[in-house]
């Protein structure tokens, strides 16, 4: 799990800053109903924030006066530090916007779905489902929301990355909850302030630290819940995945006050469903992610390559090189099962090429092959 978190931090470390709800985030292509994404420059297309606008709807997640709360909760008033009380006071009774698509939602959603398909061609059913759900949001002029959904598949298939990429494409902020490392339900629901090292729960933090109400919560490795049955970690998750109970979610740190968590999108990942309970599975739309074919792997690797060059601002340096057409390099890379590992190898290969070559930069089978041990490679393809 540590390797996975480090990978996410490297790839998406700035994602939340980029989607922090700055003023330009409220500018939408949909402000002009006659404008489609074909009318926008390519560079602007990459600024996914432009595809979402803030609605006139505002909601009070914590609809309670903080001063009244602490006056009626002497324990809370006594045990919460002054700095913490000051920060919380700014959150309570503070309205947050609900984000939705603009009038040109069809073009916006088509762009999201086609981008997901290019990055994750082996998740075709998921891509189509996301497009359908977003169309309901757009057609009904409701805020952006995805019903609880679970991606199941082998490690390294890009399940967590998929949800983070989706959040970025929709212009929504996201939080990741490592369910596999949760030791108790209070991590989600908070603990009473009289306890030593007490804190509010992850769901409250998700709302307080974001600039919108309907952000995304990624429940990572939710299948690991069966390891924690003695601490009843599952019950608060079941409540969050059910709309009626999520509307009345309680955080013990705030004296058990209720707030509406149903506007959050809870999206989960798992390696297997074998030990997941029936109540949990019944609350989730489940997709089993197949292993990609060789052709799909080539598409993903080509997309990764272009993304890395763009991130490193090296498109011009490698402009004469096509990784898709380099069959020797592709043979090596497609033999690796984990996309997470492939991306790491690609990144280091770029560095080695820049260090060893002086012009016409390109990858070689030796550069890539020396980085990938034989035990990392698989035999054959599906």
C-alpha positions as CSV (number, residue, x, y, z in Angstrom):
1,X,0.0,0.0,0.0
2,X,2.9,2.4,0.8
3,X,4.2,2.0,-2.8
4,X,0.7,2.8,-4.1
5,X,0.3,5.9,-2.0
6,X,3.7,7.2,-3.0
7,X,2.8,6.7,-6.6
8,X,-0.4,8.6,-6.2
9,X,1.4,11.4,-4.4
10,X,3.9,11.6,-7.3
11,X,1.3,11.6,-10.0
12,X,-1.4,13.7,-8.3
13,X,0.4,15.6,-5.6
14,X,-0.8,18.9,-7.1
15,X,-4.2,17.7,-8.1
16,X,-6.1,19.2,-5.1
17,X,-4.3,22.5,-5.4
18,X,-5.2,22.6,-9.1
19,X,-8.8,22.0,-8.3
20,X,-9.1,24.1,-5.2
21,X,-12.1,26.1,-6.4
22,X,-10.2,29.2,-7.5
23,X,-12.2,31.9,-9.3
24,X,-11.4,30.5,-12.7
25,X,-12.9,27.2,-11.8
26,X,-16.3,28.6,-12.1
27,X,-15.9,29.5,-15.7
28,X,-17.6,27.0,-18.0
29,X,-17.6,26.3,-21.7
30,X,-21.3,25.9,-21.1
31,X,-21.7,29.6,-20.4
32,X,-22.1,29.9,-24.2
33,X,-24.6,27.2,-25.3
34,X,-23.4,27.5,-28.9
35,X,-19.8,26.7,-28.0
36,X,-18.5,23.1,-28.0
37,X,-15.1,21.8,-27.0
38,X,-14.2,21.7,-30.7
39,X,-14.1,25.5,-30.6
40,X,-11.5,25.6,-27.9
41,X,-7.7,25.5,-28.3
42,X,-6.1,22.1,-27.4
43,X,-4.3,23.6,-24.4
44,X,-7.5,24.9,-23.0
45,X,-9.0,21.4,-23.4
46,X,-6.5,20.1,-20.9
47,X,-7.8,22.6,-18.3
48,X,-10.6,20.4,-17.2
49,X,-11.9,23.0,-14.7
50,X,-13.4,24.9,-17.6
51,X,-15.9,22.2,-18.2
52,X,-17.7,22.6,-14.9
53,X,-19.6,25.6,-13.5
54,X,-20.8,26.4,-10.1
55,X,-24.6,26.4,-9.7
56,X,-26.7,29.0,-7.9
57,X,-27.5,26.3,-5.3
58,X,-25.6,26.5,-2.1
59,X,-25.9,24.1,0.9
60,X,-25.0,24.3,4.5
61,X,-23.3,20.9,5.2
62,X,-23.1,21.8,8.9
63,X,-26.3,23.8,9.4
64,X,-25.7,24.8,13.0
65,X,-24.4,27.9,14.8
66,X,-20.9,27.0,16.1
67,X,-21.3,29.3,19.1
68,X,-24.5,27.6,20.1
69,X,-22.9,24.2,19.6
70,X,-19.9,24.8,21.9
71,X,-22.1,26.6,24.5
72,X,-24.2,23.5,24.7
73,X,-21.2,21.1,24.7
74,X,-18.9,22.1,27.6
75,X,-16.6,19.1,26.9
76,X,-16.2,20.2,23.3
77,X,-15.5,23.8,24.3
78,X,-12.9,22.7,26.9
79,X,-11.0,20.1,25.0
80,X,-10.8,21.6,21.5
81,X,-7.9,23.8,21.1
82,X,-8.5,27.5,20.5
83,X,-6.9,27.4,17.0
84,X,-9.1,24.4,16.1
85,X,-12.2,26.1,17.4
86,X,-11.4,29.2,15.4
87,X,-11.0,27.1,12.2
88,X,-14.2,25.1,12.8
89,X,-16.2,28.3,13.5
90,X,-15.4,29.4,9.9
91,X,-16.8,26.1,8.6
92,X,-20.0,25.9,10.5
93,X,-22.9,27.8,9.0
94,X,-20.8,28.4,5.9
95,X,-22.5,27.6,2.6
96,X,-20.6,25.6,0.0
97,X,-21.5,25.5,-3.7
98,X,-22.8,22.4,-5.5
99,X,-21.1,22.0,-8.9
100,X,-22.9,21.0,-12.0
101,X,-22.4,20.9,-15.8
102,X,-23.1,23.9,-17.9
103,X,-25.7,24.1,-20.7
104,X,-23.4,22.4,-23.2
105,X,-23.3,19.3,-21.0
106,X,-23.5,16.9,-23.9
107,X,-20.2,18.1,-25.3
108,X,-18.7,18.2,-21.8
109,X,-19.7,14.6,-21.0
110,X,-18.7,13.4,-24.4
111,X,-15.2,14.8,-23.8
112,X,-15.0,13.1,-20.4
113,X,-16.1,9.8,-21.7
114,X,-13.8,9.8,-24.7
115,X,-10.8,10.9,-22.6
116,X,-11.5,8.0,-20.2
117,X,-11.8,5.6,-23.1
118,X,-8.4,6.7,-24.5
119,X,-6.7,6.3,-21.1
120,X,-8.5,3.2,-19.9
121,X,-9.7,1.3,-23.1
122,X,-10.0,-1.9,-21.1
123,X,-12.7,-0.3,-18.8
124,X,-15.2,0.3,-21.6
125,X,-18.3,-0.7,-19.6
126,X,-17.2,1.6,-16.7
127,X,-16.6,4.5,-19.2
128,X,-20.1,4.0,-20.7
129,X,-21.7,3.8,-17.2
130,X,-20.0,7.0,-16.1
131,X,-21.2,8.8,-19.2
132,X,-24.8,7.6,-18.6
133,X,-24.8,8.8,-15.0
134,X,-23.3,12.2,-15.8
135,X,-25.9,12.6,-18.6
136,X,-28.6,12.2,-15.9
137,X,-26.9,15.0,-13.9
138,X,-26.6,17.2,-17.0
139,X,-30.1,16.6,-18.4
140,X,-31.7,17.1,-15.1
141,X,-29.6,20.2,-14.2
142,X,-28.7,18.5,-10.9
143,X,-25.3,18.7,-9.2
144,X,-22.6,16.3,-10.3
145,X,-22.9,13.0,-8.5
146,X,-21.9,9.4,-9.2
147,X,-23.8,6.6,-7.3
148,X,-21.6,4.4,-5.1
149,X,-19.5,2.3,-7.5
150,X,-16.8,-0.3,-7.0
151,X,-13.9,-1.2,-9.4
152,X,-12.6,-4.8,-8.8
153,X,-9.4,-6.1,-10.4
154,X,-5.8,-7.1,-9.9
155,X,-3.3,-4.6,-8.3
156,X,-1.8,-2.2,-10.7
157,X,-4.7,-2.0,-13.2
158,X,-5.2,1.7,-12.5
159,X,-8.4,1.5,-10.4
160,X,-7.5,4.3,-8.0
161,X,-6.0,6.3,-10.8
162,X,-9.3,6.0,-12.8
163,X,-11.3,7.6,-10.0
164,X,-8.7,10.4,-9.5
165,X,-8.6,11.1,-13.3
166,X,-12.4,11.2,-13.4
167,X,-12.5,13.7,-10.5
168,X,-10.0,15.9,-12.5
169,X,-12.0,15.7,-15.7
170,X,-15.2,16.7,-13.8
171,X,-13.4,19.5,-12.0
172,X,-14.2,18.1,-8.6
173,X,-12.0,17.8,-5.6
174,X,-11.3,14.4,-4.1
175,X,-10.1,12.7,-0.9
176,X,-8.7,9.2,-0.5
177,X,-9.5,7.0,2.4
178,X,-7.2,4.0,2.8
179,X,-9.8,1.6,4.1
180,X,-7.2,-1.2,4.3
181,X,-5.4,0.6,7.1
182,X,-8.5,1.7,9.0
183,X,-8.4,0.3,12.6
184,X,-11.7,1.7,13.8
185,X,-14.9,3.3,12.6
186,X,-14.1,6.5,14.4
187,X,-11.6,7.3,11.6
188,X,-14.7,8.0,9.6
189,X,-17.1,9.2,12.3
190,X,-14.7,11.1,14.6
191,X,-14.1,10.6,18.3
192,X,-15.4,12.5,21.2
193,X,-13.1,15.5,22.1
194,X,-12.6,14.2,25.7
195,X,-10.5,11.4,24.3
196,X,-6.8,11.9,24.0
197,X,-5.7,12.7,20.4
198,X,-9.4,13.1,19.4
199,X,-10.2,14.4,16.0
200,X,-13.1,14.8,13.6
201,X,-13.7,12.0,11.1
202,X,-12.5,11.7,7.6
203,X,-15.9,12.6,6.1
204,X,-16.1,15.8,8.0
205,X,-12.6,16.7,7.0
206,X,-13.5,16.0,3.4
207,X,-16.2,18.6,3.6
208,X,-14.3,21.1,5.7
209,X,-11.1,21.1,3.6
210,X,-12.8,21.4,0.2
211,X,-14.4,24.3,-1.5
212,X,-17.4,22.5,-2.8
213,X,-20.1,20.3,-1.2
214,X,-20.2,17.5,-3.8
215,X,-16.6,16.3,-3.8
216,X,-15.4,12.7,-4.4
217,X,-14.4,10.3,-1.6
218,X,-12.3,7.3,-2.8
219,X,-12.7,4.3,-0.6
220,X,-9.5,2.5,-1.5
221,X,-9.1,-1.3,-1.0
222,X,-12.5,-1.6,0.6
223,X,-12.2,-5.4,0.4
224,X,-9.8,-5.2,3.3
225,X,-12.7,-4.5,5.7
226,X,-13.0,-8.1,6.6
227,X,-9.7,-7.8,8.5
228,X,-11.3,-5.3,10.8
229,X,-14.6,-6.9,11.8
230,X,-13.9,-6.8,15.5
231,X,-13.8,-2.9,15.4
232,X,-17.0,-2.5,13.3
233,X,-15.5,-0.4,10.6
234,X,-18.1,-1.5,8.1
235,X,-21.2,0.0,9.8
236,X,-20.3,3.7,9.1
237,X,-19.4,2.8,5.5
238,X,-22.8,1.1,5.0
239,X,-24.5,4.2,6.4
240,X,-22.6,6.5,4.0
241,X,-23.4,4.3,0.9
242,X,-27.2,4.5,1.7
243,X,-28.6,7.8,0.7
244,X,-31.2,8.2,3.5
245,X,-28.7,7.4,6.3
246,X,-26.0,9.5,4.6
247,X,-28.3,12.5,4.8
248,X,-28.1,12.2,8.6
249,X,-24.4,11.3,9.0
250,X,-23.0,12.1,12.5
251,X,-19.6,13.0,13.7
252,X,-18.9,12.4,17.4
253,X,-16.3,15.1,17.5
254,X,-18.9,17.7,17.0
255,X,-21.2,16.3,19.7
256,X,-22.9,13.9,17.3
257,X,-24.5,16.6,15.1
258,X,-26.0,15.5,11.8
259,X,-24.9,16.7,8.4
260,X,-25.7,15.7,4.8
261,X,-23.0,13.5,3.3
262,X,-25.3,12.2,0.6
263,X,-24.0,14.8,-1.9
264,X,-20.6,13.2,-1.8
265,X,-19.7,10.6,-4.5
266,X,-18.3,7.4,-2.8
267,X,-16.2,5.5,-5.3
268,X,-14.4,2.4,-4.2
269,X,-11.6,-0.1,-5.3
270,X,-11.0,-3.7,-4.4
271,X,-8.7,-6.5,-5.5
272,X,-11.4,-9.1,-4.9
273,X,-15.0,-9.4,-3.6
274,X,-14.6,-12.9,-2.0
275,X,-14.7,-11.7,1.6
276,X,-16.9,-8.6,1.1
277,X,-20.3,-8.8,2.9
278,X,-23.5,-9.0,1.0
279,X,-24.9,-5.7,2.6
280,X,-21.8,-3.9,1.4
281,X,-21.9,-5.3,-2.2
282,X,-25.6,-4.6,-2.4
283,X,-24.9,-0.9,-2.0
284,X,-22.4,-0.7,-4.8
285,X,-22.5,-0.9,-8.5
286,X,-19.8,-3.4,-9.1
287,X,-17.5,-3.6,-12.2
288,X,-15.0,-6.4,-12.6
289,X,-12.0,-5.0,-14.5
290,X,-10.6,-7.5,-17.0
291,X,-6.9,-7.7,-17.8
292,X,-6.2,-5.6,-20.9
293,X,-5.3,-7.2,-24.2
294,X,-2.0,-6.5,-25.8
295,X,-3.5,-3.9,-28.1
296,X,-5.2,-2.1,-25.2
297,X,-1.9,-2.1,-23.3
298,X,-0.2,-0.5,-26.3
299,X,-2.9,2.2,-26.3
300,X,-2.5,2.9,-22.6
301,X,1.3,3.0,-22.8
302,X,1.2,5.4,-25.7
303,X,-1.2,7.6,-23.7
304,X,1.1,7.4,-20.7
305,X,4.1,8.3,-22.8
306,X,2.5,11.4,-24.2
307,X,1.3,12.4,-20.7
308,X,4.8,12.1,-19.3
309,X,6.4,14.1,-22.1
310,X,3.8,16.8,-21.6
311,X,4.3,16.8,-17.8
312,X,8.1,17.1,-18.2
313,X,7.8,19.6,-21.1
314,X,9.8,17.2,-23.3
315,X,7.5,16.9,-26.3
316,X,10.0,18.7,-28.6
317,X,13.0,16.7,-27.4
318,X,11.3,13.4,-28.3
319,X,9.3,14.7,-31.3
320,X,11.0,12.4,-33.8
321,X,10.3,9.3,-31.7
322,X,7.1,7.2,-31.6
323,X,6.9,4.7,-28.8
324,X,3.9,3.0,-30.5
325,X,6.1,2.1,-33.5
326,X,9.0,0.9,-31.4
327,X,8.1,-2.8,-31.4
328,X,11.1,-3.9,-29.3
329,X,10.4,-1.5,-26.5
330,X,6.7,-2.2,-26.7
331,X,7.4,-6.0,-26.4
332,X,9.2,-5.4,-23.1
333,X,6.7,-2.9,-21.7
334,X,3.6,-4.9,-22.5
335,X,5.1,-7.9,-20.7
336,X,4.7,-6.0,-17.4
337,X,1.3,-6.6,-15.7
338,X,1.1,-3.4,-13.6
339,X,0.4,-0.1,-15.3
340,X,1.8,1.6,-12.1
341,X,5.1,-0.1,-12.7
342,X,5.1,0.6,-16.4
343,X,4.7,4.3,-15.8
344,X,7.6,4.2,-13.3
345,X,9.8,2.4,-15.8
346,X,8.8,4.9,-18.6
347,X,9.7,7.9,-16.4
348,X,13.1,6.5,-15.5
349,X,13.7,5.5,-19.1
350,X,13.2,9.1,-20.2
351,X,15.8,10.2,-17.7
352,X,18.3,7.6,-19.0
353,X,17.8,8.6,-22.6
354,X,18.4,12.2,-21.8
355,X,21.5,11.3,-19.9
356,X,23.0,9.0,-22.5
357,X,22.0,10.7,-25.7
358,X,22.7,14.2,-27.1
359,X,20.2,14.5,-29.9
360,X,17.3,12.6,-31.5
361,X,16.3,11.4,-28.1
362,X,14.6,8.0,-28.1
363,X,14.1,4.9,-26.0
364,X,16.0,1.7,-26.7
365,X,15.3,-1.9,-25.8
366,X,18.5,-1.9,-23.7
367,X,17.4,1.2,-21.7
368,X,14.0,-0.2,-20.9
369,X,15.1,-3.8,-20.6
370,X,17.8,-3.0,-18.0
371,X,15.2,-1.4,-15.8
372,X,12.7,-4.3,-15.8
373,X,13.7,-7.5,-14.1
374,X,12.6,-10.7,-15.6
375,X,10.4,-11.5,-12.5
376,X,8.3,-8.4,-13.3
377,X,7.4,-9.7,-16.7
378,X,4.5,-12.0,-17.6
379,X,4.2,-14.6,-20.3
380,X,1.6,-14.0,-23.0
381,X,-1.4,-11.8,-23.1
382,X,-5.2,-12.2,-22.8
